[in-house]
Amino acid sequence: MKSVFTWRREATHSLTLAGMIALPLLLAACGADEDPSLPVCDETLCTVDDRDDNGDGVQTTVVHAEDDDKPIYFSFAAPGEALSAEAIDAGAWDLSFAQTEIRVNGGVSGDGGVEVTWADDLGIEDADAAPTDGWVSDTDDDVAFAQDKGWYRYLLSKHIVEPRARLYYVRATDGVVYAMEMVSYYDYSGEVRYPTFDWIALGSEG
């Protein structure tokens, strides 16, 4: 006969396992409202200039990151389309996207030396000189964009992924620091798995 402790432990494990299975299904099944302010993108990756038509130099990139085991690779220096296998093998990438996971070409994820830091409660309009400390890269414990609660939160009441109010700074493989704000996990029509971000170059370091 199983003890009460054993039954509770197995029940807890089953509930935890069920939650782990259910969350990706929720993320996949639920969409958001249409947002005409977002670019229309029918490719794997698209970048547009000045989507707000205000002349601020901000660019917006939309990534169709549908598969968790087939990341899409992006370079700030060549943002027009998803990188080719040759460019990826050459290490010419800065960020990769696989559903909600964002990896950097640094730490345990790559040899490009890419690092990020961030400031909460700021947006791309607040982009200025990057902080001098707090730079991190991907580790065995957490990728950089998952640290400090991560780049998004999941709103259970609405079943949507919502980016945190956070401005990231990315020290890229080309030696330039870029400011970056995640603005959506959905495309203009509300379809899921389209991580979208605004970004602007701040200048080269050293």
Secondary structure, 3 states (H helix, E strand, C coil): CCCHHHHHHHHHHHHHHHHHHHHHHHHHHCCCCCCCCCCCCCCCEEEEECCCCCCCCCEEEEECCCCCCCCEEECCCCCCCCCCHHHHHCCCCCEEEECCEEEECCHHHCCCCCEEEEEECCCHHHCCCCCCCCCECCCCCCCHHHCCCCCEEEECCCCEEEECCEEEEEECCCCEEEEEEEEEEECCCCCEEEEEEEEEEEEECC
